[in-house]
């Protein structure tokens, strides 16, 4: 049961404490959408119904995976035929929402199954190259628009759900025994349907899913000890001249942290104001520490807003915010 999982309560803690700090900001800035001007280059600062491709367009092309927007079934088939698309690849909606409907397509059969079960004309979808780097990380970076201060608020490594063979149990039994209420086991069983009776060797590691979201069964481990001036300066060099993007979390793949520091990485996506400091989900993180982290999170947001107001006087309307909220509710209904 998800209610028994520690991460479930951490998510609620972040939500309720963030509401408190959010409404304090509403009073201070006299706006319900004040947070938006942290990232004026993306709709509502990236809090709700923002498009992934709007953010990709702001970034250096060498760190963004090859991505194509698809809006219809006929366009999908034409794209595959004309580009001789190689498997595997990723399909996902053109909106950032905790791994919502992000799917790895391994072959033509899985593609047909996906297209049969999704209306690709209901909104924009992205076809994206699959990145086969060994590890996935997330770093929450911020920069102040006028004072030019910058830093890293959170840095974590994502570990995909996996089972270890004991040389005796069938894969089906190992998956059934895996304790994680967020893992979508029906999808996992379908993925391994031809291997369920297989008996993995003792010590053999089998990864069950490759989408690095807590809501999909991944675990997050704090790597803030790896943050140094070199990492901060490297990110500043990449993003300091990206206008209108000041508070965001980068989800990326690299073979190691050392490779990341050398610039050898690719971004999966960037989340704006909906970003969480994901190290609060680390099993070793305490309630007291998380409380201070969330407070600092919103203090950084308020500081960026204060600087932005020197050059931006108007906030998006409440009507605009409500429209985006309703769009997200409709999407996930």
Backbone bond lengths (Angstrom), bond angles and torsions (degrees), N, CA, C in turn:
res aa  C-N    CA-C-N  psi(-1)  N-CA   C-N-CA  omega(-1)  CA-C   N-CA-C  phi
1 X - - - 1.466 - - 1.528 110.54 -
2 X 1.333 115.65 132.64 1.456 120.05 -178.44 1.528 112.18 -61.40
3 X 1.329 116.48 -31.49 1.464 120.32 -177.12 1.528 111.73 -65.23
4 X 1.332 117.49 -19.41 1.457 121.50 179.51 1.525 112.47 -90.84
5 X 1.323 116.64 -6.52 1.457 120.91 -178.06 1.527 110.29 -84.64
6 X 1.320 116.27 137.68 1.460 121.45 -179.09 1.534 111.52 -58.83
7 X 1.332 116.02 -39.91 1.455 119.95 -178.64 1.521 113.47 -61.99
8 X 1.335 116.44 -30.47 1.467 120.82 178.01 1.519 109.94 -59.46
9 X 1.329 116.19 -44.40 1.466 120.68 -177.67 1.522 111.68 -76.06
10 X 1.326 116.90 -31.70 1.461 119.53 175.73 1.524 110.06 -64.10
11 X 1.328 116.32 -41.83 1.460 120.75 178.19 1.524 110.87 -60.33
12 X 1.339 116.70 -43.76 1.460 120.34 177.69 1.524 111.37 -64.83
13 X 1.334 116.20 -40.15 1.467 120.24 178.31 1.526 110.18 -59.73
14 X 1.340 116.10 -46.44 1.460 119.51 179.29 1.533 110.56 -61.12
15 X 1.323 115.93 -42.74 1.468 120.79 -177.25 1.522 111.37 -63.37
16 X 1.326 117.03 -50.29 1.463 119.74 -174.93 1.526 112.20 -72.31
17 X 1.316 117.56 -39.76 1.461 118.71 177.31 1.528 110.43 -67.99
18 X 1.336 116.96 -35.71 1.464 120.17 177.45 1.520 111.20 -65.22
19 X 1.323 117.21 -36.84 1.470 119.64 176.08 1.516 111.00 -58.89
20 X 1.335 116.02 -41.76 1.467 120.33 178.95 1.527 110.71 -60.02
21 X 1.332 116.34 -49.95 1.468 120.01 -179.21 1.522 111.28 -68.73
22 X 1.327 116.14 -34.30 1.472 119.72 178.03 1.526 111.20 -61.36
23 X 1.322 116.94 -48.09 1.467 119.51 -178.17 1.530 111.68 -69.19
24 X 1.327 117.48 -29.93 1.463 119.24 171.69 1.524 109.80 -60.69
25 X 1.326 116.30 -41.99 1.455 120.59 177.70 1.520 112.35 -66.06
26 X 1.343 115.93 -37.26 1.468 119.74 177.80 1.522 110.75 -58.25
27 X 1.317 116.14 -41.81 1.471 121.09 179.63 1.528 110.02 -69.70
28 X 1.327 116.59 -44.49 1.462 120.94 -177.43 1.525 111.72 -63.13
29 X 1.348 116.40 -44.39 1.452 120.29 -174.72 1.532 113.16 -100.13
30 X 1.340 116.13 -1.89 1.464 122.57 177.97 1.531 111.95 55.40
31 X 1.323 114.04 46.74 1.459 119.85 -179.88 1.521 108.94 -158.62
32 X 1.343 115.86 144.53 1.455 120.60 175.52 1.528 111.89 -86.85
33 X 1.319 116.84 -11.14 1.467 120.61 -178.07 1.533 111.94 -120.98
34 X 1.321 116.12 25.28 1.466 120.74 -175.98 1.527 112.92 -57.06
35 X 1.321 116.68 -33.92 1.468 121.64 -176.95 1.528 112.27 -60.82
36 X 1.349 116.47 -23.18 1.465 121.10 -173.00 1.517 113.13 -59.76
37 X 1.353 116.93 -32.65 1.463 117.78 -174.07 1.523 112.90 -78.48
38 X 1.329 116.96 0.36 1.469 118.64 169.52 1.524 110.06 -63.21
39 X 1.352 115.44 -38.26 1.465 121.57 -178.92 1.525 109.53 -129.83
40 X 1.324 118.04 71.66 1.467 120.01 -174.81 1.529 114.77 -65.61
41 X 1.330 117.98 -13.50 1.465 120.14 -178.99 1.519 113.07 -78.77
42 X 1.340 117.69 -11.27 1.464 120.56 178.61 1.524 109.43 -127.03
43 X 1.310 115.78 150.74 1.462 121.78 -173.16 1.528 111.59 -57.77
44 X 1.320 115.64 126.30 1.461 123.51 -179.16 1.529 112.52 51.52
45 X 1.316 115.11 31.16 1.452 119.83 176.62 1.510 114.48 70.00
46 X 1.344 116.71 7.39 1.456 120.02 -177.69 1.513 113.16 86.35
47 X 1.320 117.17 26.75 1.464 120.41 -179.41 1.524 112.36 -87.06
48 X 1.332 117.73 -35.42 1.465 119.44 -172.28 1.517 111.71 -126.54
49 X 1.336 116.59 -106.04 1.466 121.65 -169.02 1.528 111.89 -91.08
50 X 1.334 116.46 54.02 1.455 120.14 -179.57 1.522 110.53 -87.41
51 X 1.322 116.70 154.29 1.462 122.72 -178.51 1.529 109.66 -94.57
52 X 1.337 116.27 130.40 1.455 120.72 178.68 1.525 111.48 -57.02
53 X 1.339 115.56 -40.37 1.461 119.38 -175.02 1.532 112.20 -68.19
54 X 1.337 117.80 -24.51 1.461 119.56 175.59 1.528 110.40 -63.53
55 X 1.336 115.33 -35.97 1.461 119.52 179.21 1.520 110.51 -78.34
56 X 1.341 117.21 -41.35 1.467 119.92 177.78 1.532 110.77 -54.42
57 X 1.329 116.00 -37.52 1.464 120.72 -176.48 1.531 112.41 -64.44
58 X 1.323 116.71 -20.74 1.462 120.59 -178.91 1.522 112.66 -84.22
59 X 1.334 116.86 -13.33 1.460 121.52 -167.54 1.524 112.93 -100.72
60 X 1.326 116.33 157.35 1.468 119.96 173.04 1.533 110.00 -59.69
61 X 1.301 117.43 133.63 1.465 121.62 -173.58 1.523 113.46 -64.00
62 X 1.334 117.27 -25.03 1.468 119.10 -176.09 1.527 113.47 -72.24
63 X 1.333 118.24 -13.34 1.467 119.74 179.94 1.532 111.95 -109.83
64 X 1.333 116.77 6.41 1.465 121.24 -179.76 1.526 109.00 -110.35
65 X 1.328 118.82 130.86 1.470 120.28 177.63 1.524 111.48 -65.16
66 X 1.323 116.57 153.52 1.460 121.26 178.00 1.526 108.40 -60.92
67 X 1.323 115.74 123.60 1.464 120.97 -172.14 1.521 110.15 -135.68
68 X 1.337 116.20 136.96 1.466 121.87 177.66 1.516 109.64 -130.48
69 X 1.335 116.84 136.29 1.465 122.43 177.91 1.529 109.18 -85.98
70 X 1.337 115.55 131.54 1.462 121.78 178.23 1.534 108.31 -121.45
71 X 1.329 116.22 133.23 1.468 119.38 -177.11 1.520 114.11 -121.98
72 X 1.344 117.75 -1.00 1.465 119.05 -179.81 1.520 110.23 -156.68
73 X 1.313 116.37 162.27 1.466 121.49 179.31 1.527 110.62 -63.36
74 X 1.317 116.86 -42.27 1.470 119.79 -179.64 1.527 110.32 -64.37
75 X 1.341 116.38 -37.86 1.467 120.03 178.43 1.523 110.41 -66.30
76 X 1.327 116.27 -35.59 1.460 121.13 178.48 1.524 110.52 -61.69
77 X 1.323 116.41 -51.72 1.467 120.51 -178.17 1.526 111.53 -64.13
78 X 1.328 116.04 -38.95 1.464 119.91 179.70 1.528 110.38 -66.12
79 X 1.336 116.02 -40.48 1.458 120.14 -179.64 1.528 110.96 -62.86
80 X 1.329 115.72 -44.36 1.460 120.18 -179.56 1.525 111.10 -63.51
81 X 1.333 115.66 -43.70 1.461 120.79 -178.61 1.527 111.63 -66.19
82 X 1.334 116.10 -46.11 1.465 120.65 -174.32 1.529 113.13 -73.79
83 X 1.336 116.12 -26.25 1.461 119.06 -176.00 1.529 113.08 -106.15
84 X 1.346 115.22 -0.01 1.469 118.78 -179.18 1.523 110.37 48.07
85 X 1.318 115.31 50.81 1.456 122.97 -171.32 1.523 111.32 -58.70
86 X 1.313 115.85 129.05 1.454 121.30 -177.42 1.528 110.52 -90.78
87 X 1.308 115.88 138.08 1.454 121.38 173.97 1.540 108.57 -85.87
88 X 1.344 117.40 150.67 1.468 126.74 -3.78 1.530 111.13 -83.71
89 X 1.324 115.82 164.80 1.455 121.63 172.18 1.529 108.20 -148.45
90 X 1.321 115.28 172.53 1.464 121.58 -176.53 1.524 110.23 -110.15
91 X 1.332 116.23 136.72 1.468 121.78 169.79 1.521 107.43 -116.45
92 X 1.330 116.43 134.56 1.462 119.72 177.47 1.520 109.88 -155.87
93 X 1.341 117.30 154.40 1.466 119.92 176.82 1.527 110.31 -65.75
94 X 1.302 116.04 153.31 1.466 121.25 179.02 1.526 110.50 -81.84
95 X 1.319 115.37 50.57 1.457 122.04 176.68 1.523 107.27 -153.18
96 X 1.339 116.67 140.54 1.457 120.45 -179.55 1.518 111.37 -90.22
97 X 1.351 116.61 120.60 1.468 118.96 -178.15 1.524 110.68 -159.00
98 X 1.350 116.80 71.72 1.461 123.23 172.75 1.531 113.41 51.18
99 X 1.313 115.85 45.35 1.459 119.49 176.32 1.505 114.46 73.83
100 X 1.334 117.11 18.28 1.463 121.47 -176.89 1.525 111.05 -59.30
101 X 1.351 115.41 117.88 1.461 124.29 176.66 1.533 114.43 57.57
102 X 1.329 117.00 21.76 1.464 119.53 172.68 1.527 107.87 -73.02
103 X 1.322 116.66 125.87 1.468 120.59 -172.58 1.520 110.85 -134.33
104 X 1.340 115.46 132.13 1.462 120.45 172.82 1.521 108.22 -89.52
105 X 1.318 116.18 123.43 1.464 122.37 179.99 1.521 108.45 -102.20
106 X 1.342 116.28 116.05 1.464 120.68 -173.56 1.521 114.22 -94.68
107 X 1.344 115.81 -24.66 1.465 118.04 -177.39 1.530 109.87 -159.60
108 X 1.336 116.76 179.23 1.462 121.94 -176.92 1.525 111.87 -63.27
109 X 1.320 117.03 -34.24 1.466 121.01 179.35 1.525 110.76 -63.62
110 X 1.321 116.58 -44.66 1.466 119.96 179.24 1.524 110.96 -67.52
111 X 1.318 117.21 -34.54 1.458 120.20 177.19 1.530 110.61 -64.53
112 X 1.325 117.22 -46.06 1.463 120.77 178.36 1.528 110.84 -60.33
113 X 1.329 116.35 -41.38 1.468 120.65 179.24 1.527 110.35 -62.97
114 X 1.332 116.45 -41.97 1.466 120.42 179.49 1.525 110.47 -63.53
115 X 1.321 117.23 -47.37 1.458 120.97 -177.51 1.528 111.74 -66.85
116 X 1.338 116.33 -30.77 1.465 119.79 178.14 1.527 111.97 -71.26
117 X 1.318 116.25 -23.39 1.466 120.19 -173.93 1.524 114.31 -110.96
118 X 1.328 116.77 4.73 1.457 120.28 178.96 1.517 109.63 -136.56
119 X 1.298 115.35 138.17 1.463 120.84 175.47 1.524 107.82 -88.34
120 X 1.332 116.32 96.86 1.458 119.16 -175.65 1.522 112.70 -73.30
121 X 1.323 117.02 -0.35 1.462 119.56 175.92 1.526 111.43 -96.35
122 X 1.351 117.00 -4.36 1.465 119.71 -176.67 1.519 112.64 -72.46
123 X 1.328 117.56 -25.77 1.458 123.34 174.89 1.517 107.85 -166.48
124 X 1.318 117.11 178.51 1.457 120.41 179.91 1.532 110.79 -73.20
125 X 1.331 115.18 138.73 1.459 122.00 174.77 1.517 108.82 -120.07
126 X 1.316 115.79 153.41 1.455 120.92 178.70 1.522 110.63 -113.21
127 X 1.323 115.84 132.73 1.456 122.51 168.33 1.525 105.18 -100.68
128 X 1.328 116.53 123.82 1.452 119.66 -172.50 1.535 110.39 -135.57
129 X 1.308 115.74 139.84 1.459 119.33 178.67 1.529 110.06 -58.34
130 X 1.332 115.41 143.97 1.459 120.07 177.63 1.522 109.08 -83.69
131 X 1.317 116.37 128.27 1.458 121.79 -179.32 1.527 109.10 -94.04
132 X 1.316 116.99 120.15 1.459 120.19 -174.29 1.530 113.26 -100.47
133 X 1.340 116.70 25.44 1.461 119.66 174.13 1.531 109.37 -62.04
134 X 1.306 116.52 156.65 1.461 120.83 -172.11 1.530 113.94 -72.33
135 X 1.337 116.99 -29.60 1.460 119.04 -172.19 1.527 111.86 -134.44
136 X 1.332 114.29 158.61 1.462 120.95 177.48 1.527 108.88 -125.12
137 X 1.326 114.80 138.29 1.459 121.36 -177.67 1.531 109.42 -132.97
138 X 1.335 114.83 170.77 1.464 120.49 172.58 1.521 107.88 -144.60
139 X 1.325 115.94 133.89 1.461 121.02 178.39 1.523 108.74 -131.05
140 X 1.334 115.80 129.84 1.463 121.07 177.77 1.528 107.49 -98.71
141 X 1.332 114.80 112.41 1.462 122.10 -174.72 1.532 109.66 -112.74
142 X 1.322 116.24 145.76 1.467 120.08 177.78 1.528 109.35 -138.83
143 X 1.319 115.08 152.67 1.462 121.19 174.66 1.529 108.87 -146.90
144 X 1.310 115.30 139.49 1.454 120.31 179.38 1.523 109.20 -88.59
145 X 1.331 117.80 130.79 1.467 120.95 -169.43 1.525 115.97 -67.83
146 X 1.324 119.25 -28.63 1.467 119.70 -178.11 1.523 112.97 -109.11
147 X 1.321 117.06 -42.16 1.469 119.59 179.05 1.526 112.01 -76.23
148 X 1.357 116.08 -17.91 1.462 123.20 177.43 1.536 113.82 68.00
149 X 1.326 117.07 14.08 1.465 119.22 172.87 1.520 109.32 -68.69
150 X 1.319 116.52 150.53 1.460 119.52 179.17 1.526 109.23 -152.07
151 X 1.324 115.32 163.64 1.456 119.16 179.75 1.515 112.18 -177.71
152 X 1.313 115.24 177.72 1.459 123.23 178.56 1.520 108.45 -113.21
153 X 1.321 116.09 122.49 1.467 121.44 -177.99 1.528 111.55 -92.35
154 X 1.329 117.02 -25.48 1.467 120.31 -177.45 1.520 109.40 -156.99
155 X 1.334 116.48 142.26 1.461 121.28 176.32 1.523 107.88 -147.06
156 X 1.333 116.33 121.68 1.460 120.33 -176.64 1.528 111.20 -135.37
157 X 1.318 114.86 158.82 1.461 121.82 169.74 1.516 107.96 -107.23
158 X 1.323 116.71 135.50 1.458 121.85 178.23 1.532 109.14 -97.83
159 X 1.313 115.50 132.80 1.464 120.26 178.20 1.520 108.28 -116.03
160 X 1.316 116.00 118.69 1.464 120.88 -178.68 1.533 110.41 -68.15
161 X 1.331 116.92 152.12 1.474 119.29 177.00 1.522 110.88 -64.83
162 X 1.329 116.39 138.74 1.457 120.52 -178.57 1.523 110.22 -151.72
163 X 1.322 115.39 160.89 1.466 121.82 173.09 1.532 108.17 -122.33
164 X 1.340 114.96 155.90 1.458 121.81 179.08 1.522 108.70 -116.11
165 X 1.314 116.32 126.23 1.449 120.68 179.62 1.526 112.57 -66.55
166 X 1.332 116.55 148.65 1.466 121.42 176.54 1.528 111.89 -114.84
167 X 1.346 116.69 4.45 1.443 120.68 179.43 1.518 114.18 79.12
168 X 1.336 117.12 1.15 1.459 121.56 -177.65 1.528 112.54 -127.02
169 X 1.338 115.71 -40.88 1.466 120.67 -172.55 1.521 112.11 -86.63
170 X 1.332 115.85 144.43 1.453 120.62 173.49 1.529 109.56 -72.02
171 X 1.316 115.50 155.13 1.456 120.61 -179.04 1.527 110.63 -57.97
172 X 1.317 117.36 -38.44 1.471 121.06 178.87 1.522 110.79 -57.77
173 X 1.327 117.40 -42.38 1.461 120.96 -179.79 1.528 111.32 -68.67
174 X 1.320 116.30 -38.49 1.468 120.23 178.77 1.522 111.14 -63.03
175 X 1.336 115.60 -40.47 1.465 119.66 178.77 1.525 110.04 -67.92
176 X 1.315 117.22 -42.89 1.472 120.43 178.99 1.520 111.96 -61.53
177 X 1.336 116.37 -34.01 1.459 120.55 -178.13 1.524 113.23 -82.47
178 X 1.333 116.61 -10.50 1.473 120.29 -178.12 1.525 109.91 -69.95
179 X 1.329 116.50 122.96 1.464 121.46 -174.55 1.528 110.87 -96.68
180 X 1.301 115.27 95.83 1.463 120.87 172.56 1.525 107.39 -157.85
181 X 1.335 117.34 108.96 1.468 119.93 -174.38 1.522 113.97 -68.12
182 X 1.342 117.55 -13.37 1.459 119.92 -178.32 1.528 112.39 -92.77
183 X 1.317 117.04 -13.04 1.460 119.21 179.58 1.524 109.94 -70.24
184 X 1.335 115.91 128.24 1.461 121.19 179.71 1.533 108.86 -82.06
185 X 1.330 115.77 85.13 1.463 120.36 -171.32 1.527 112.96 -65.23
186 X 1.328 118.04 -30.70 1.468 119.57 177.27 1.522 110.27 -59.90
187 X 1.339 115.89 -42.41 1.463 120.13 178.60 1.519 111.18 -67.47
188 X 1.326 115.62 -37.78 1.463 119.94 179.68 1.528 110.79 -65.24
189 X 1.340 116.39 -44.24 1.467 119.96 178.74 1.523 110.89 -61.41
190 X 1.318 116.56 -38.79 1.463 119.61 179.13 1.532 110.21 -66.75
191 X 1.326 115.27 -40.73 1.459 120.34 -179.57 1.533 111.21 -61.69
192 X 1.341 116.33 -38.28 1.468 120.73 -176.41 1.528 112.29 -106.42
193 X 1.328 117.14 24.85 1.461 120.34 -172.81 1.531 113.15 -58.07
194 X 1.319 117.35 -27.96 1.466 120.15 -179.69 1.528 113.01 -89.90
195 X 1.334 116.81 0.27 1.462 120.50 -177.07 1.526 113.35 -124.06
196 X 1.333 117.89 2.98 1.454 120.70 -172.08 1.529 113.15 -61.25
197 X 1.317 117.79 -30.89 1.471 120.16 -179.97 1.530 112.25 -87.29
198 X 1.300 116.25 -2.59 1.466 121.58 -179.92 1.533 110.07 -69.26
199 X 1.332 117.39 143.94 1.464 122.40 176.31 1.536 107.82 -106.58
200 X 1.326 117.61 102.37 1.468 119.96 -179.57 1.532 111.27 -62.92
201 X 1.313 115.77 147.80 1.457 120.82 178.56 1.533 111.00 -64.77
202 X 1.309 115.92 155.94 1.460 119.73 177.88 1.533 109.55 -61.10
203 X 1.334 114.96 127.06 1.461 120.78 -179.72 1.517 114.55 87.18
204 X 1.331 117.67 -6.76 1.469 120.52 179.89 1.529 110.31 -71.16
205 X 1.318 115.46 129.39 1.466 121.64 -178.79 1.522 109.73 -98.33
206 X 1.333 116.61 127.69 1.467 121.83 178.93 1.522 108.47 -122.66
207 X 1.320 116.71 114.54 1.462 122.45 179.77 1.524 109.48 -78.41
208 X 1.334 115.73 128.93 1.465 120.30 -173.51 1.521 113.54 -89.93
209 X 1.322 117.67 -27.40 1.466 121.18 -179.97 1.521 107.69 -152.99
210 X 1.325 117.41 152.65 1.470 120.64 -177.52 1.528 111.55 -123.94
211 X 1.324 116.34 26.54 1.464 121.24 174.17 1.526 107.05 -105.25
212 X 1.335 116.25 116.38 1.459 120.56 -170.71 1.518 114.72 -83.38
213 X 1.322 117.06 59.55 1.455 121.23 176.71 1.522 109.98 -121.86
214 X 1.323 116.28 140.01 1.461 120.12 178.83 1.518 110.13 -59.41
215 X 1.334 115.64 -35.74 1.463 120.47 -179.23 1.525 112.40 -71.77
216 X 1.351 117.36 -2.84 1.459 121.96 176.84 1.531 111.12 -116.62
217 X 1.334 116.67 9.51 1.456 119.73 175.33 1.510 116.21 104.38
218 X 1.345 118.81 -3.76 1.463 121.12 178.42 1.530 110.30 -73.32
219 X 1.322 116.17 156.76 1.453 122.52 175.74 1.523 109.19 -113.93
220 X 1.339 115.66 147.55 1.455 121.11 -177.44 1.526 110.01 -114.79
221 X 1.342 115.69 133.40 1.458 120.63 -179.04 1.527 109.86 -126.97
222 X 1.325 115.03 129.95 1.449 122.07 -176.05 1.528 111.09 -65.10
223 X 1.338 116.82 126.76 1.459 121.84 176.55 1.532 110.43 -123.39
224 X 1.336 115.87 29.01 1.462 120.03 -178.00 1.525 110.61 -62.24
225 X 1.344 117.08 -23.11 1.465 120.60 178.33 1.523 111.68 -66.07
226 X 1.323 116.71 -17.31 1.470 121.07 179.33 1.526 112.45 -88.52
227 X 1.327 116.39 -8.09 1.467 120.23 -178.68 1.530 109.45 -75.51
228 X 1.313 115.94 132.43 1.461 121.42 177.34 1.524 109.13 -145.50
229 X 1.320 115.80 179.24 1.467 119.68 -178.03 1.525 111.64 -63.42
230 X 1.327 116.56 -32.30 1.461 119.40 179.46 1.523 110.44 -62.27
231 X 1.344 116.74 -43.11 1.453 120.62 179.51 1.526 111.07 -66.65
232 X 1.320 116.77 -44.51 1.460 120.44 179.33 1.528 111.12 -62.51
233 X 1.325 116.60 -43.35 1.465 120.43 -179.49 1.526 111.57 -67.23
234 X 1.345 116.38 -36.83 1.460 120.11 178.39 1.520 110.64 -62.25
235 X 1.340 116.84 -45.03 1.461 120.52 178.65 1.522 111.29 -67.39
236 X 1.320 116.20 -37.06 1.466 119.50 177.45 1.520 111.24 -62.99
237 X 1.331 116.96 -40.62 1.468 120.44 179.13 1.530 111.24 -61.12
238 X 1.349 115.84 -35.72 1.463 119.89 -178.81 1.523 111.62 -76.49
239 X 1.352 116.77 -41.34 1.467 120.45 -167.92 1.526 115.43 -108.65
240 X 1.330 118.47 -8.68 1.460 119.12 -175.92 1.526 112.35 -61.36
241 X 1.332 115.87 -31.95 1.460 119.39 -179.10 1.524 113.69 -97.81
242 X 1.329 116.58 6.82 1.462 120.32 173.77 1.528 107.50 -84.20
243 X 1.307 116.33 103.99 1.457 120.91 -174.69 1.526 111.50 -70.56
244 X 1.317 115.03 141.30 1.458 120.61 172.63 1.509 115.18 76.86
245 X 1.333 117.55 18.50 1.461 121.75 177.78 1.529 106.62 -136.01
246 X 1.344 115.90 104.53 1.459 120.21 -170.34 1.531 115.25 -125.44
247 X 1.329 117.14 -17.46 1.469 120.54 -178.92 1.517 107.06 -142.66
248 X 1.339 117.47 109.32 1.460 118.91 -171.41 1.530 110.38 -161.18
249 X 1.326 114.26 155.94 1.462 120.76 176.33 1.520 109.09 -112.31
250 X 1.315 115.71 129.51 1.457 121.93 178.76 1.524 108.68 -99.30
251 X 1.314 117.30 121.05 1.457 121.93 169.84 1.528 106.56 -98.62
252 X 1.327 116.96 120.90 1.458 119.07 -172.90 1.523 111.24 -142.90
253 X 1.330 114.95 163.93 1.458 121.93 176.25 1.529 109.86 -116.91
254 X 1.323 113.76 141.70 1.467 121.58 175.63 1.524 107.15 -155.28
255 X 1.297 116.86 163.47 1.457 119.40 178.92 1.524 112.48 -79.51
256 X 1.346 116.02 -19.84 1.461 121.08 178.83 1.520 108.48 -169.09
257 X 1.320 116.26 167.36 1.467 120.15 175.41 1.520 109.95 -65.31
258 X 1.325 116.99 -35.53 1.466 120.70 177.97 1.528 110.92 -61.35
259 X 1.331 117.02 -41.75 1.464 120.79 176.79 1.528 110.87 -63.17
260 X 1.330 115.95 -41.24 1.464 120.77 177.90 1.526 110.45 -57.88
261 X 1.329 116.83 -44.29 1.463 121.12 -179.66 1.528 111.88 -64.91
262 X 1.332 115.81 -23.83 1.476 120.19 177.29 1.528 111.62 -87.78
263 X 1.344 116.35 -0.23 1.458 120.04 -179.92 1.510 113.80 85.96
264 X 1.328 117.42 10.09 1.464 121.22 -179.92 1.528 109.84 -93.55
265 X 1.291 116.53 81.64 1.465 122.54 -178.75 1.518 108.93 -157.36
266 X 1.333 115.13 165.27 1.462 120.49 172.56 1.523 109.84 -136.52
267 X 1.304 114.65 141.75 1.457 121.48 -176.45 1.527 110.25 -83.04
268 X 1.322 115.70 130.98 1.459 120.29 172.36 1.519 109.38 -79.21
269 X 1.318 115.48 -47.98 1.465 120.46 176.16 1.513 109.40 -166.76
270 X 1.324 114.62 165.56 1.464 121.25 174.74 1.523 108.08 -122.62
271 X 1.312 116.05 129.86 1.462 121.64 175.38 1.519 109.03 -106.43
272 X 1.319 115.66 136.57 1.452 120.85 -179.85 1.519 112.03 -87.83
273 X 1.316 116.09 -118.91 1.458 120.75 -172.03 1.520 113.92 -69.99
274 X 1.311 118.95 -12.49 1.465 119.77 175.20 1.527 112.09 -81.33
275 X 1.326 116.45 -0.58 1.467 120.57 -177.13 1.527 111.97 -63.33
276 X 1.322 114.87 139.56 1.455 121.46 171.65 1.532 108.94 -107.64
277 X 1.334 117.72 150.46 1.469 119.80 170.79 1.526 108.01 -77.22
278 X 1.309 117.12 93.13 1.462 122.12 -163.75 1.530 114.34 -66.06
279 X 1.325 118.00 -12.07 1.467 117.91 179.23 1.529 112.09 -69.54
280 X 1.336 117.79 -10.12 1.465 119.28 175.33 1.526 111.29 -67.50
281 X 1.352 116.91 -16.60 1.465 121.08 178.84 1.531 112.89 -87.96
282 X 1.317 116.79 -3.60 1.462 119.55 177.09 1.531 109.45 -61.15
283 X 1.338 118.40 135.84 1.466 121.00 -177.88 1.526 113.58 -57.73
284 X 1.346 117.52 -23.57 1.460 120.94 -178.19 1.527 113.38 -90.68
285 X 1.321 117.28 -4.20 1.464 120.36 -176.82 1.524 110.51 -79.92
286 X 1.326 117.24 130.48 1.462 121.98 -176.40 1.524 111.39 -90.49
287 X 1.327 116.24 162.82 1.457 121.72 178.04 1.533 110.21 -60.54
288 X 1.326 116.49 -41.77 1.467 120.57 -179.05 1.523 111.09 -63.47
289 X 1.331 116.14 -44.69 1.465 120.27 179.25 1.528 110.71 -64.16
290 X 1.321 116.47 -41.82 1.469 120.15 179.31 1.520 111.39 -62.75
291 X 1.321 115.92 -38.59 1.468 119.81 179.10 1.518 110.86 -60.18
292 X 1.334 116.91 -43.27 1.456 120.84 178.64 1.526 111.22 -68.75
293 X 1.328 116.69 -36.13 1.470 121.23 178.71 1.521 111.22 -63.15
294 X 1.329 116.47 -45.07 1.460 120.92 -178.63 1.533 110.21 -66.94
295 X 1.324 116.22 -38.46 1.475 120.17 176.80 1.526 110.24 -60.83
296 X 1.348 116.03 -46.89 1.461 119.96 179.37 1.524 110.75 -63.24
297 X 1.328 116.69 -37.96 1.469 123.00 178.28 1.528 110.11 -51.59
298 X 1.318 116.45 -50.46 1.458 120.94 -176.81 1.526 112.57 -78.87
299 X 1.325 117.64 -23.36 1.468 119.80 173.95 1.523 110.14 -67.95
300 X 1.330 116.94 -38.19 1.461 120.58 176.74 1.525 109.84 -64.12
301 X 1.340 116.48 -44.72 1.467 120.90 178.38 1.533 110.04 -57.35
302 X 1.345 116.80 -48.28 1.466 120.76 -178.73 1.523 110.95 -62.02
303 X 1.331 116.82 -38.90 1.459 119.91 179.48 1.520 112.31 -64.20
304 X 1.340 116.63 -40.84 1.469 120.47 178.20 1.530 110.43 -66.54
305 X 1.339 116.72 -41.60 1.462 120.44 178.80 1.528 110.45 -60.55
306 X 1.334 117.18 -42.84 1.470 120.66 179.54 1.521 111.28 -58.41
307 X 1.323 117.03 -42.31 1.461 119.98 179.04 1.525 111.50 -70.92
308 X 1.328 116.80 -38.99 1.464 120.04 -179.20 1.525 111.55 -64.72
309 X 1.315 117.23 -32.49 1.471 120.10 -176.92 1.529 112.03 -64.92
310 X 1.311 116.78 -17.20 1.467 119.52 177.69 1.522 111.24 -68.93
311 X 1.347 115.94 -23.59 1.467 119.75 -179.25 1.529 112.09 -119.84
312 X 1.346 117.52 -14.32 1.461 122.18 179.10 1.523 108.67 -127.14
313 X 1.317 116.78 116.14 1.461 120.64 -176.21 1.522 113.17 -93.11
314 X 1.329 116.86 -27.41 1.461 120.15 -173.08 1.522 111.51 -105.21
315 X 1.342 114.73 141.51 1.456 121.85 173.47 1.528 108.83 -100.96
316 X 1.341 118.19 156.48 1.468 119.66 172.59 1.521 110.39 -58.11
317 X 1.327 116.68 152.20 1.459 120.63 -177.30 1.521 111.79 -72.17
318 X 1.322 115.70 156.35 1.460 121.06 175.33 1.530 110.06 -61.71
319 X 1.331 116.99 -36.22 1.463 121.66 178.63 1.526 110.44 -59.42
320 X 1.310 116.27 -42.09 1.464 120.94 179.24 1.525 110.61 -63.40
321 X 1.333 116.43 -41.74 1.455 121.09 178.61 1.516 112.58 -64.27
322 X 1.318 117.00 -42.66 1.464 121.42 -179.91 1.534 111.04 -66.19
323 X 1.326 115.90 -37.28 1.469 120.14 178.62 1.523 110.10 -62.73
324 X 1.338 117.25 -42.07 1.460 121.37 179.23 1.521 110.48 -67.16
325 X 1.334 116.85 -38.41 1.462 120.89 178.36 1.513 111.25 -62.58
326 X 1.325 116.84 -43.64 1.471 121.44 178.85 1.523 110.95 -64.82
327 X 1.325 117.03 -34.80 1.463 120.80 178.92 1.526 110.55 -64.48
328 X 1.343 116.68 -42.29 1.467 120.94 178.22 1.530 110.67 -66.05
329 X 1.330 116.84 -41.17 1.463 120.70 179.31 1.536 110.31 -62.09
330 X 1.324 116.41 -40.41 1.455 121.35 179.03 1.526 110.40 -65.47
331 X 1.322 116.86 -39.89 1.461 121.37 -178.67 1.527 111.48 -62.71
332 X 1.329 117.33 -42.04 1.465 121.46 -173.38 1.515 113.28 -95.34
333 X 1.307 117.43 4.63 1.472 121.30 -177.84 1.513 111.63 -65.82
